Amino acid sequence: MSAPYAGFTAEDVRQTKARLKDGLNPDSESQQKLVSWLQQFSSHPEFTKCLLYIVSVRSPEDSPDDNVREVAAYQVKKSISEFYPEAVRPVQDFVFEGLIAVLQNPSEEPPVSNAAATCLSALIGVSGLNSFPHVAQRMLDAYERTRQVAVLRCIRNICEDCAVQLDTPISETEGAPAECLLPGMLNLLVKHVQDTSFATTDSAIDGASYLLQGLAHLLDSESLVDAASAVNIFVQDHLQELLNFLHIVVEKLSVSQYVVPSTKQRLDAVIGCCIDCFRALLTFHADIAQLKAMDRILQSVLAASPDSASVIVVSKASHFWSEFASIRPAVQALSRVPRMIPQFVEMLLVRMVYSELELQLIEDDEEKDDIHPTRDPKSRDNDGDDAQWTTRKCSAAALDNLSRSLQDDFIQPQGTPAHWFFQLISARLSSSDWRQVEVGILALGAVASGAYTALLPYLPTAIPQLLAATSWENTETHPLVKSIGCWTLSQYEYYIVHEESGRHCQPYLLNLLDCMGHRKRKVQETAVAAFTCLVENEIDRVIETPGALDLITQKIVLLLTPGHTTSRELVTLLDAVSALTLGGGIKIDTPVVHRLLLQPLLHLLQTTNRDAPVFPRIMLTVRACVEGLGDRFAPYVPETAAVLGSILSGYFSHLAVPAADHEWNHPSFAFVVLQSLLERLPAQVAPLLSSPLKNSQFTLLSLAMSPLTTQLVVARQVVETAFNFLGACLVLFPQESLPVVSPHVQNILDRSKPDDPCSAACCSLAREIVRALGRVDKAIIHAASEIQAIATCAGNIVRSGSRGWSENVIEEAAVCLCTTGLLFPSEISRLPAFYDSLGSIGYSLAKHREGSAKIDAFSGYIALYNANFDQLFGTMAPSAAAGLGLALGGLRQRTPELEQSVTSLLMRIRQNASLWSAVIALFPPNAPLDILRRVDPGFTQPSAPPLPPPPQS
């Protein structure tokens, strides 16, 4: 046998098969040898070709039972997933054709076909559909030839991974792949349903399920927004056919009596896919709501998802109802049918009842006392419950969306009695089953945002009922009823606080404080969330309530006492303290608050074990007190800084410890609190700069930026927060900070890489270094080399455009570059590349999103032009004009100062006719015409082309 293909021989094939067969032995030693051998060669293209040859060519000596070809196929997938493009890209077409050959072979064993389909999905997933634009048609042809379900699974995967590419024309002469794929899929679906074995054969059910999943992915893709897309055109042309087909499938499967569990699960999956298709069609084609077929759709979904349906079907249906209720034309059409809205709401209320599984999960969660690490030092609450999209939550969301769509008409739609909603709610609130009571309270909260005005006449009756459900005196109320009661009351917070008699405010506050100390964590967390809303939105009303502030502090200090709460409960209470201090600010600066709140909190900070999971949350609560109270926190600065300094000392003295030991990122929180202290209380922090504590911190920061640290594992958050803290030091105390920071400028810049998440923080710190250098005597610090290094690094980032850099990093680099040029024109004039960067900055500013960072960059950019006008519009006039024209073309948000600066600059340019023509020639149609016509009353808008590519470095 000669070499099958160039690069490997028949002997290579024989030896590879033997190795694979030996590795299938059950003993672990043989399997370990096979794994080691495969790892050695998997990254070589010729080895991938050899494996693919084994898969695609079945020799007479191959046994269907030895699984060698199947193992070879999965090893090809491993090469595609782990070593692309090194191992596969050079032989990409070879691999593709080999896999297609397997899928087109009618006599191929199903396990090998399945493996080949998995390989092909992986190949298209990593290389993109553009490399194989005709794969959709070839998949349809392969299925017509082989009837292998694996081919349909591959089609499903392509629809899922490449929905947008399927809707993109292949070339100027060829349409989008979806133009042939969608009709082919619909044709296959019709054949599947018409087949007598449908709903009885697992393979037929699986095939229909894969096709429906692929169809749902295409219908749910962003391309449907474009009216000219292939998917949209197909839907418009075949809408009635699609709806009829889906209805037939649901109707046929809903009456199926098969009780074999595996078959029933497959049938439920098909019904779920049909519901997904209905949802996608309604979401992107609201005009369906005007069709007579809409009622048929709703009846189909209702028939497919009775209360006794499986979890997957009910979950899909609940998602459908949630989406449907948010489509205003559909809901308004439904409201014109008498009694339809009450029936719809009744169905949702039935599905909002807690399931046994949900109750068990809540109970299991209550038994834990663990705290997930708080990884974001700026976040106040990161360890809440996982947001699982359950049937109950979908139904509540549907009720919320329904009330928002109908608004005031929700209470009395056409042909409906006025009190129908409150009759439904009252029936549940008076039930002896606590779960029905909980549903009634949840429904009241769900409709609060959409139908608030229409609900006002009923609130004098409803609010007392809710207060009674959450009352501390009512000890027999189920904890979950108290929990949902706190949430629903928070939805009506404005009414409670501003009601004329004021009779509800104090009972509401008492109930929240009582629930914050409840034995069940879910009640605590809901009460704290409601308390947070109250103090953030209505702190003045709370303070005006006689004795309210003293009552709050006395309750919280009791709960903060060691031994009264678990760690998880303490975290919840600390969130309440954060909300109170941030919302109240200096309004709560009273002796009682200091004695009963701040002093116990500082005691917690000093005495809590540093390894305790709750310790980061204590630091964040201290930070909230600093932010809220400002200089009123001054008495606690020394002891707070001492604790934070010892944390940093302990961390940086053990940098070589593996990263797992730094999971809690305590230094990140320490830096965040220190930065708040520095910015809010600079006068109190300034004396610490000369103390051993502050000198120690600067020494440790120097270590954090040294080359040694880059070889060790330092958490991203530690680096970012350390750099942000250093930037604050440079702003407030440049004279003391620069001698420590300036020796490490190059180390800071070396971290500015596309793959380094700290790049934006590096650019921001470099900018503050430049600003600090501008405020410090040049005779003391000779920093020309540092300035030029910073400008060069920032210029490289800006000129590279978006290739590998995020918008945030480019904006920070642009601000840094403009600041450098503005403060140090003489040093920058020695860098010709700096002027080349101006066009790139203009392009970046025109293209990137609006926000404060863009305004800062714009201000520096215009100030740079104004300060160096003669230099920039001398020999560098073309580059300067190009950059300025592009930048001003992207000016959207602007402050009065920025607008005045731009006007001043344009006035100077207007004095030179040729220069003015060069600048305005690059203005796009959406340029700020008001400013231009203020400078040049005769200005006419040019028809400029779209933005050109960014200037190359």
BELZI-V252161 format. One record per pair of residues at least 6 apart in sequence whose C-alpha atoms are under 6 Angstrom apart, sorted by the first residue. I is the first residue (numbers start at 1). GAP is how many residues later the second one is. Records with the same first field share a line. If there is no record, write none. Layout:
I=GAP + GAP
This chain:
3=6 + 7
7=39
21=47
23=7 + 8 + 11
42=37
43=40 + 44
44=43
45=42 + 43
51=21
55=14 + 18
56=42 + 46
70=42
73=42
77=42
99=17
103=10
104=38
106=40
114=36
117=33 + 37
121=33
136=45
149=58
152=58
153=57
156=54 + 58
159=55
160=57
163=55
166=11 + 12
167=9 + 11 + 63
168=8
169=6 + 7
170=6
179=51
198=6
199=6
209=61
212=61
213=60
216=61
219=61
220=60
224=8
246=28
250=21
254=50
272=41 + 44
279=41
289=41
305=8 + 9
315=76
318=73 + 76 + 77
319=75
321=77
322=72 + 75 + 76
325=73 + 76 + 77
326=75
328=77
335=6 + 78
336=78
338=77
339=77
348=47
351=41
352=40 + 43
369=199
372=11
373=291
374=8
377=292
400=46 + 47
403=7 + 44 + 47 + 48
404=46
407=43 + 44
408=43 + 46
412=6
425=15
428=8 + 9 + 12
429=8 + 11
438=43
445=43
470=12 + 15
471=40
472=39
483=40 + 43
486=41
490=40
496=8 + 9
497=8
512=15
515=9 + 12
516=8 + 11
518=6
528=48
532=47
535=45 + 48
536=47
539=45
543=6
557=39
578=43 + 46
581=44 + 47
582=42 + 46
585=43 + 44
586=43
623=50
630=50
631=50
644=26
648=19
659=54
667=51
668=49 + 50 + 53
671=50 + 51
675=50
688=6
720=38 + 41
727=38 + 41
730=7 + 42
734=38
752=7
754=50 + 51
760=49
763=49 + 50
764=48
767=49
791=26
794=19 + 23
795=42
798=12
799=38 + 41 + 154
815=42
818=42 + 43
821=7
822=42
838=45
839=40 + 43 + 44
840=110 + 111
842=41 + 42 + 44 + 45
843=43
845=42
846=41 + 44
859=39
866=39
881=38
885=34 + 37 + 38
889=34 + 35 + 38
907=28
909=7
910=6
924=20
933=6
